[in-house]
């Protein structure tokens, strides 16, 4: 296998890139937006599926889970054993740990996908597996995981082992059933190893006799294979990082007069150098893509700062932007490039800093404690800058994009005040639990979008039930249409003759017991929404004034009373009995005063219209004569 010699001169591609102003731009939109405390020290970090930020506290043997959906510490679990290193596989569904006894252990993270909004990870479903013994007489210090191209089930785990003061690089491939393949060291007898991985490729840097060698590896389901190595000499070297598209890497090199960050392609061609204001090589380097940013960033720590340097094509920017931290950055993990957040752990602290170009949405709340019972409520939030726009959406299964939510509730522009308050309709959402997402974008090109979310509970009091009360011969007809609400538990229809019963005590309407059928109250259990109901009460006394009132109860026990109505049952004489008895024709003619007393003008017209018609014909015939 041929070795490629490192060339100090910059390539022509790098020289051309230096002429581009865009290539030299600093990441001005980025900032440390906030920080969140884990349940212990942050020694290592990982991000699972753009949601949970997982931190490892080695001394306390604990994992913490920070939920980035609403920026909170969601819980922590005990590992029950000491671990020295942690690595997440590219599919983000399994964490690997270097454990005592030369063991490789792992934790399946599949259950995190089903954690509800505002929920906590279930420790019983995140048990640390017993694992496998991979080495004897050695200590595992670093882990990295890649996967075969096109594979959905196999992980290729590479690990550095310290044996009698010298290092070696070992590997094994695993699937759900356990170890698929395992073989001897890829190299050994070196004084230093540093690993950096992309999804399908791993870089391993080793040092021996003042020479830095960089090897790249890919894997199949059953084997790890080596690409052509790169030899860099005679430099002292520090950290190394490969970019996500696996085309370039950055390494910290100390020459005779300066320390540089050097950008290479995977063939070993030097693309660009960036001189650092230090005489010590940088140990920690990360090469990340952010959100909609067109250019990746090289991130590295110096003293109590994290510095970010853009890379455009084959050149560094001219300025590294510094972000202040509590201590030296010790660990870093990024969400996907779609999401655009990088999480930074500061050595010896529980703080996780959040670096992002996205607008920051904070202090999200509603003007209610407990369940919302009013028809409207107010939602307020703070935002990081003016000139932004917002969208508020209902997201039953929360998504980092409003396009994947159920419905847009509100949207608009944000002024320079830094805070917003919007009034939303509880009726539009309906009873139950709701997750609302607030998404803010900066209206730039490329667009950066920040997010936050909350969960609220709505328990609306149902509206008073409107109804129509008609009379018939010895009967009442009560009809109404239920509202389009799924939360109704029952209706109670009260009727009776006691007009002095208090409005809030409809059960006293029927103080004498009465003889109506069905008896008061008439119960309708689990009413259908948006449904027409009609109840007929028979066996009542004509000429007696009856009262009716409907009590509505919802599933939460809220009780609402309707207005009270009254009418008087009496015989109705017409061509068709409108009281729902069998139709027929009545030959009985009532007197005009009797009709007037009943106040039934249509029936008076029906009775007298034949007489009026005959009278009109007679008058017409006389005029013709």
Secondary structure, 3 states (H helix, E strand, C coil): CCCEECCCCCCHHHHHHHCCCHHHCCCCCCEEEEEEECCCCCCEEEEECCCEEEEEECCCCEEEEEECCCCEEEEEEECCCCEEEEEECCCCCEEEEEECCCEEEEEECHHHHHCCCCCCCCHHHCCCCCCEECCCCCEEEEEEEECCCCCCCCEEEEEEEEECCEEEEEEEEEECCEEEEEEEEEEEEECEEEEEECCCCEEEEEEECCEEEEEEEEECCCCEEECCCEEECCCEEEEEEECCCCCEEEEEEECCCCEEEEEEECCCCEEEEEEECCCCCCCCEEEECCCCCCCEEEEEEECCEEEEEEEECCEECCCCEEEECCCCEEEEEECCCCCCCEEEEECCCCEEEEEECCCCEEEEEECCCCCECCCEEEEEEEECCCCCEEEEEECCCCCCCHHHCCEEEEEEECCCCCEEEEEEEHHHHCCEEEEEEEEEECCCCCCCEEEEEEEEEECCCCCCCCCEEEEECCEEEEEEECCCCCCEEEEEEEEECCCCCCCCCHHHHHCCCCCCECCCCEEEECCCCCCEEEEEEECCCCCCEEEEEEEEEECCCCEEECCCEEEECCCCCCCCCCCCCCCCCCCCCCCHHHHHHHCCHHHHHHHHHHHHHHHHHHHHHHHHC
